Amino acid sequence: MHAMTISEFGGPGVLVPVELPDPKPGPGQITIDTSHAAVGLVDVLFRRGDLAGRAGYPQPPFVPGLEVAGTVRELGDGVTEFQIGEPVVTLSQMSLGGYATVTLADVAMTVSLKGSGVDPAQAVAVLPNATTAYLALTRVAHLRKGEKVLVHGAAGGLAAAFPAVARSLGASHITGTVSSQNRIADTTHLDYDEVFTSDQFVKALEGRPVDVVVDPVGGQVRTATLDVLAPLGRILLVGHAARDLDIPLTGDELWIRNAGMLGFAVGPYLQDNPSAARPAVEQVVSLLAAGRLTQRVDELPLTDAAEAHRRLEAREVPGRIVLTV
């Protein structure tokens, strides 16, 4: 099979084409003829080596890519849920391997698109992130009807899935923040009530505290968020796009503020709890079919994976990049 591999930790140029043997599915697995592979910020973190020192994270050489769409190629022993040729999309798989013409996937992490009418590029761009949003808001933040939500990095691929999901769970008001004024235009198709720049949101929300914050940004934005948090408010830590470090907080500071910070990384979570995947997908797939989760998707050929990473790091992507195979 054709694949793009990360040959060593470094810049986008470490993504190089290789020829590898086609993977074979084991029990509870399938292989997929990949048509689309999503490119996410976590792929960039893997490529740079930002997470290299943590147990369970990949070391070069490896094929990145957590989420793909395509058609079922081969079934492993005992697999009865799918048929050869059936259109499918995967959720976020820590086994990676998506930047390739053939992808190995666990059945528990795979969803059928048969009869859905959903475009595969939209499916791989949106459905895994919407599933992440549902799990984060229900199992971690425990969002309640009528609560107010703040989403940082509002135009980004992961953040953009949260407004529609939060609204479906009963959120009463959803605010977004973006890095600059010109990125506000990239959020107009999303279900935000208002959007501010990250240097203005504290002042803009003065007297209007929020209950749940979705933060894939980190750094100074994360620290400033404490000033707009309602009593018993929760900050969901779902990434760290900022290059600046968090300002350390003590437990006493959270205690005095009646505040909580809760981390959620969907890949490791679903790896340990695969049975949680399908019920979560069932809660959000109707939003995708109804067009409430539609995102802007920029498509590039698989061989342009390095360019996709360059654009993502340069924040030139209003939505998601998907590699076509």
C-alpha positions in Angstrom: 0.0 0.0 0.0 1.0 3.6 -0.4 1.5 5.6 2.8 2.9 8.8 4.2 5.2 8.1 7.2 6.8 10.2 9.8 10.4 9.3 9.4 11.7 11.2 12.4 10.4 14.0 14.7 10.6 17.4 13.1 8.9 19.8 10.7 6.5 19.0 7.9 9.3 17.7 5.7 9.7 14.6 7.8 6.5 13.3 6.2 7.7 11.1 3.4 6.0 8.6 1.0 6.7 4.9 1.5 5.4 1.5 0.2 4.3 -0.9 3.0 2.6 -4.3 3.1 -1.2 -4.2 3.2 -2.4 -4.7 6.8 -4.5 -7.8 7.5 -7.4 -7.7 10.0 -7.4 -9.8 13.1 -10.5 -10.8 15.2 -12.7 -7.8 15.7 -11.0 -5.8 13.0 -11.5 -4.8 9.4 -9.4 -3.2 6.8 -10.6 -0.2 4.9 -9.8 1.1 1.3 -9.2 4.6 2.4 -10.8 7.4 0.4 -10.3 10.3 2.9 -8.0 10.8 6.0 -8.5 13.7 8.4 -5.6 15.8 9.4 -5.7 17.1 13.0 -3.6 19.1 15.4 -2.8 15.9 17.3 -1.0 14.6 14.1 1.1 17.8 14.2 1.9 17.1 17.9 2.9 13.5 17.1 5.1 14.7 14.2 6.9 17.3 16.2 7.5 14.9 19.1 5.6 17.1 21.6 4.1 14.0 23.1 7.1 11.7 22.6 8.0 11.1 26.2 4.6 9.8 27.2 3.8 6.1 27.5 1.7 4.7 24.6 2.5 7.5 22.1 4.1 6.7 18.8 7.8 6.7 17.9 9.2 7.1 14.4 8.8 5.7 11.9 5.0 5.5 11.9 2.0 6.3 9.7 -0.1 9.0 11.3 -3.8 9.6 10.9 -6.5 8.8 13.5 -9.6 9.0 11.4 -10.5 7.8 7.9 -13.5 7.2 5.6 -13.6 4.6 2.9 -15.1 1.2 2.1 -14.6 -2.1 3.8 -11.9 -4.1 2.2 -11.6 -7.2 4.3 -13.2 -8.6 7.5 -11.4 -10.2 10.4 -12.5 -13.4 12.0 -15.9 -13.2 13.7 -16.8 -9.8 12.2 -20.4 -9.8 11.2 -21.3 -6.1 11.6 -20.0 -5.0 8.2 -20.0 -6.2 4.6 -17.2 -5.9 2.0 -17.6 -2.6 0.1 -19.8 -0.9 2.8 -19.0 2.8 3.3 -17.6 3.5 6.7 -15.9 6.1 8.9 -13.7 5.5 11.9 -13.5 7.4 15.1 -10.2 8.5 16.7 -7.9 5.5 16.7 -4.8 5.6 18.8 -3.4 2.8 16.5 -3.1 5.5 13.8 -2.3 4.4 10.2 -4.8 6.7 8.4 -2.4 8.4 5.9 -2.4 5.3 3.7 -4.4 3.6 0.9 -5.4 0.8 3.3 -6.3 1.3 7.0 -6.6 -1.2 9.8 -9.5 -0.5 12.2 -11.2 -2.0 15.2 -14.9 -2.7 14.6 -15.8 -0.9 17.8 -14.3 2.3 16.4 -16.0 2.1 13.0 -19.4 3.4 12.0 -21.3 2.5 8.8 -22.4 5.3 6.4 -24.6 3.0 4.4 -27.8 4.7 3.4 -26.9 7.9 5.4 -26.4 10.1 2.3 -23.5 11.7 4.2 -20.5 12.8 2.1 -17.4 10.8 3.3 -15.2 13.9 3.4 -17.7 15.6 5.8 -18.1 12.4 7.7 -14.4 12.0 8.5 -14.0 15.8 9.1 -17.0 16.1 11.5 -18.3 12.9 13.0 -15.2 11.9 15.1 -15.0 15.4 16.6 -18.8 15.5 17.2 -18.5 12.2 19.1 -15.6 13.7 21.1 -17.8 16.7 21.9 -20.7 14.5 23.0 -18.5 12.4 25.3 -16.7 15.4 26.7 -19.9 17.4 27.4 -21.9 14.5 28.9 -19.3 12.2 30.6 -16.8 14.8 31.8 -18.3 18.3 32.0 -21.9 17.0 32.7 -23.5 19.9 30.8 -27.0 20.7 32.1 -29.9 22.2 30.3 -29.8 26.0 30.4 -26.1 26.3 31.1 -23.8 28.7 29.2 -20.9 27.5 27.2 -17.7 29.2 26.0 -15.6 27.6 23.2 -12.0 28.7 22.6 -10.4 28.3 19.1 -14.0 28.5 17.8 -13.1 28.1 14.1 -10.8 25.1 14.6 -11.8 21.5 13.5 -12.4 20.1 17.0 -14.0 23.2 18.6 -16.3 23.7 15.6 -18.2 20.5 16.5 -19.1 21.7 20.0 -21.7 24.3 19.4 -24.3 22.1 17.6 -23.7 19.3 20.1 -24.0 21.6 23.1 -27.1 23.1 21.7 -28.7 19.7 21.2 -27.9 19.0 24.9 -29.8 22.1 26.0 -27.1 24.8 26.3 -28.8 28.2 26.5 -26.0 30.4 25.1 -22.8 29.6 23.3 -19.9 32.0 22.9 -16.8 31.5 20.9 -13.3 33.0 20.8 -10.8 33.2 17.9 -7.2 34.3 17.7 -7.8 37.3 15.5 -10.6 39.6 14.1 -10.4 38.1 10.6 -11.1 34.6 11.9 -14.6 35.6 13.1 -15.8 35.3 9.6 -14.8 31.6 9.7 -17.4 30.9 12.4 -20.5 32.4 10.8 -21.8 29.0 9.6 -21.5 27.6 13.1 -24.1 27.7 15.9 -22.5 30.4 18.1 -24.5 33.3 19.6 -21.5 35.5 19.6 -17.7 35.4 18.9 -14.9 37.5 20.3 -11.2 37.6 19.9 -9.1 35.9 22.6 -7.7 39.2 23.8 -11.2 40.7 24.3 -13.4 37.8 25.7 -12.8 38.5 29.4 -14.0 42.1 29.1 -16.8 41.2 26.7 -18.2 38.6 29.2 -17.9 40.8 32.3 -21.0 40.2 34.4 -22.0 37.2 32.2 -20.2 34.2 33.6 -20.2 30.9 31.8 -20.7 27.4 33.2 -18.7 25.2 30.8 -15.6 26.1 28.8 -14.2 24.0 26.0 -10.5 24.7 25.7 -8.3 23.2 22.9 -6.0 26.3 23.1 -4.3 26.4 26.5 -1.6 28.9 27.5 -2.6 32.4 28.6 -6.2 31.9 27.2 -6.7 29.0 29.6 -5.6 31.0 32.6 -7.7 34.1 31.7 -10.7 31.8 31.4 -10.9 31.5 35.2 -12.0 35.1 35.3 -15.2 34.4 33.4 -16.1 31.1 35.0 -19.4 30.9 37.1 -19.3 29.2 40.5 -19.0 25.5 40.0 -17.9 26.1 36.4 -15.9 23.5 34.5 -13.1 24.0 32.1 -12.7 21.1 29.6 -9.1 20.7 28.6 -9.2 19.0 25.1 -6.0 20.1 23.6 -3.1 22.6 23.6 -2.7 24.5 20.3 -0.9 27.5 21.9 2.9 27.4 21.9 3.0 29.1 25.2 2.9 27.0 28.4 0.1 27.0 30.9 0.6 29.1 34.0 0.6 26.6 36.9 -2.4 26.6 39.2 -2.6 25.1 42.7 -5.5 23.1 43.9 -6.2 25.8 46.5 -6.8 28.3 43.7 -9.5 26.1 42.1 -10.9 25.4 45.5 -11.3 29.1 46.4 -12.9 29.8 43.0 -15.3 26.8 43.1 -13.9 25.9 39.7 -12.9 22.7 38.0 -10.4 21.8 35.2 -11.1 18.4 33.6 -8.9 16.8 30.9 -10.3 14.7 28.1 -8.3 13.0 25.3 -10.8 10.9 23.3 -8.3 8.5 21.7 -6.9 7.1 24.9 -10.4 7.2 26.5 -12.0 5.1 23.7 -9.0 2.8 23.6 -9.8 1.9 27.3 -13.6 2.2 26.8 -14.4 1.0 23.3 -18.0 0.3 24.2 -18.6 4.0 24.7 -18.0 4.8 21.0 -21.1 3.6 19.2 -23.7 5.0 21.6 -22.0 8.4 21.4 -22.0 8.3 17.6 -25.7 7.4 17.6 -26.4 10.6 19.5 -24.7 12.9 17.0 -25.1 11.3 13.6 -28.5 12.8 13.1 -27.0 16.3 13.6 -24.6 15.5 10.7 -27.3 14.1 8.5 -29.4 17.2 9.1 -26.6 19.5 8.1 -26.1 21.0 11.6 -22.5 19.9 11.8 -21.3 20.8 8.3 -17.8 22.3 8.2 -15.6 23.8 5.6 -13.3 21.1 4.3 -10.2 21.7 2.3 -9.1 18.5 0.4 -5.5 17.8 -0.6 -4.0 14.6 -2.1 -2.3 12.1 0.3 1.1 13.0 -1.1 0.6 16.6 0.1 0.4 15.6 3.7 3.4 17.9 4.5 1.6 20.9 3.0 -1.5 20.0 5.1 0.6 20.1 8.2 2.3 23.3 7.2 -1.1 25.0 6.7 -2.5 23.7 10.0 0.5 25.0 12.0 0.3 28.3 10.2 -3.4 28.6 11.2 -4.5 28.9 7.6 -7.3 26.3 7.9 -10.8 27.6 8.6 -12.3 24.2 9.3 -10.5 20.9 8.6 -8.1 19.5 6.0 -8.8 16.1 4.6 -6.3 14.0 2.5 -7.8 12.3 -0.5 -6.6 8.9 -1.5 
